[in-house]
Amino acid sequence: MPNITITFFAALSDLTGTSRLNLEIPDGTTIGELKQRLIETYPELEDAFRHGLEIVIGDTIAHDDDVIPQNARIALFYPK
């Protein structure tokens, strides 16, 4: 199972109560599936995702159908 690190920036760290989260995810997990998992754990994020929350893998904006690679570094933030 891939391990990933998620960083929550600015107000998102207040919503989640953490600035960094390490997760184990099944091989082939997509960004869309990760969003659902995060919403189940942090329901407050649902509105954030609806209002333009960006997800980045490394330095590339991620889309719901993107498969998350092993040891990915993922960041969540509001675009400027």
Steps between C-alpha positions, in 0.01 A plus 500: 500500500633843409574746777420864433551826686230765486573859600211730592579870453353809669137469614493134399731410787247669732215299346682168533686573822831403338740638245631161386352153465667172403271239346523154357281460193429204271688477169310680225325749728388809310482859618119472491512201734742684728260796514220269611719347769603844624137617509404192702776580751466880486142587395591870515704453183193429287416871468865581436511257206181655360652848522812441294744324729806398298684172535859477381718192464858622516472819294218390266132580547317170542163398357246254638598220260876529564649192667710583807857368473696325775649741757312796355519838668159659471406855593154647549450876481272775376618655172589869503 
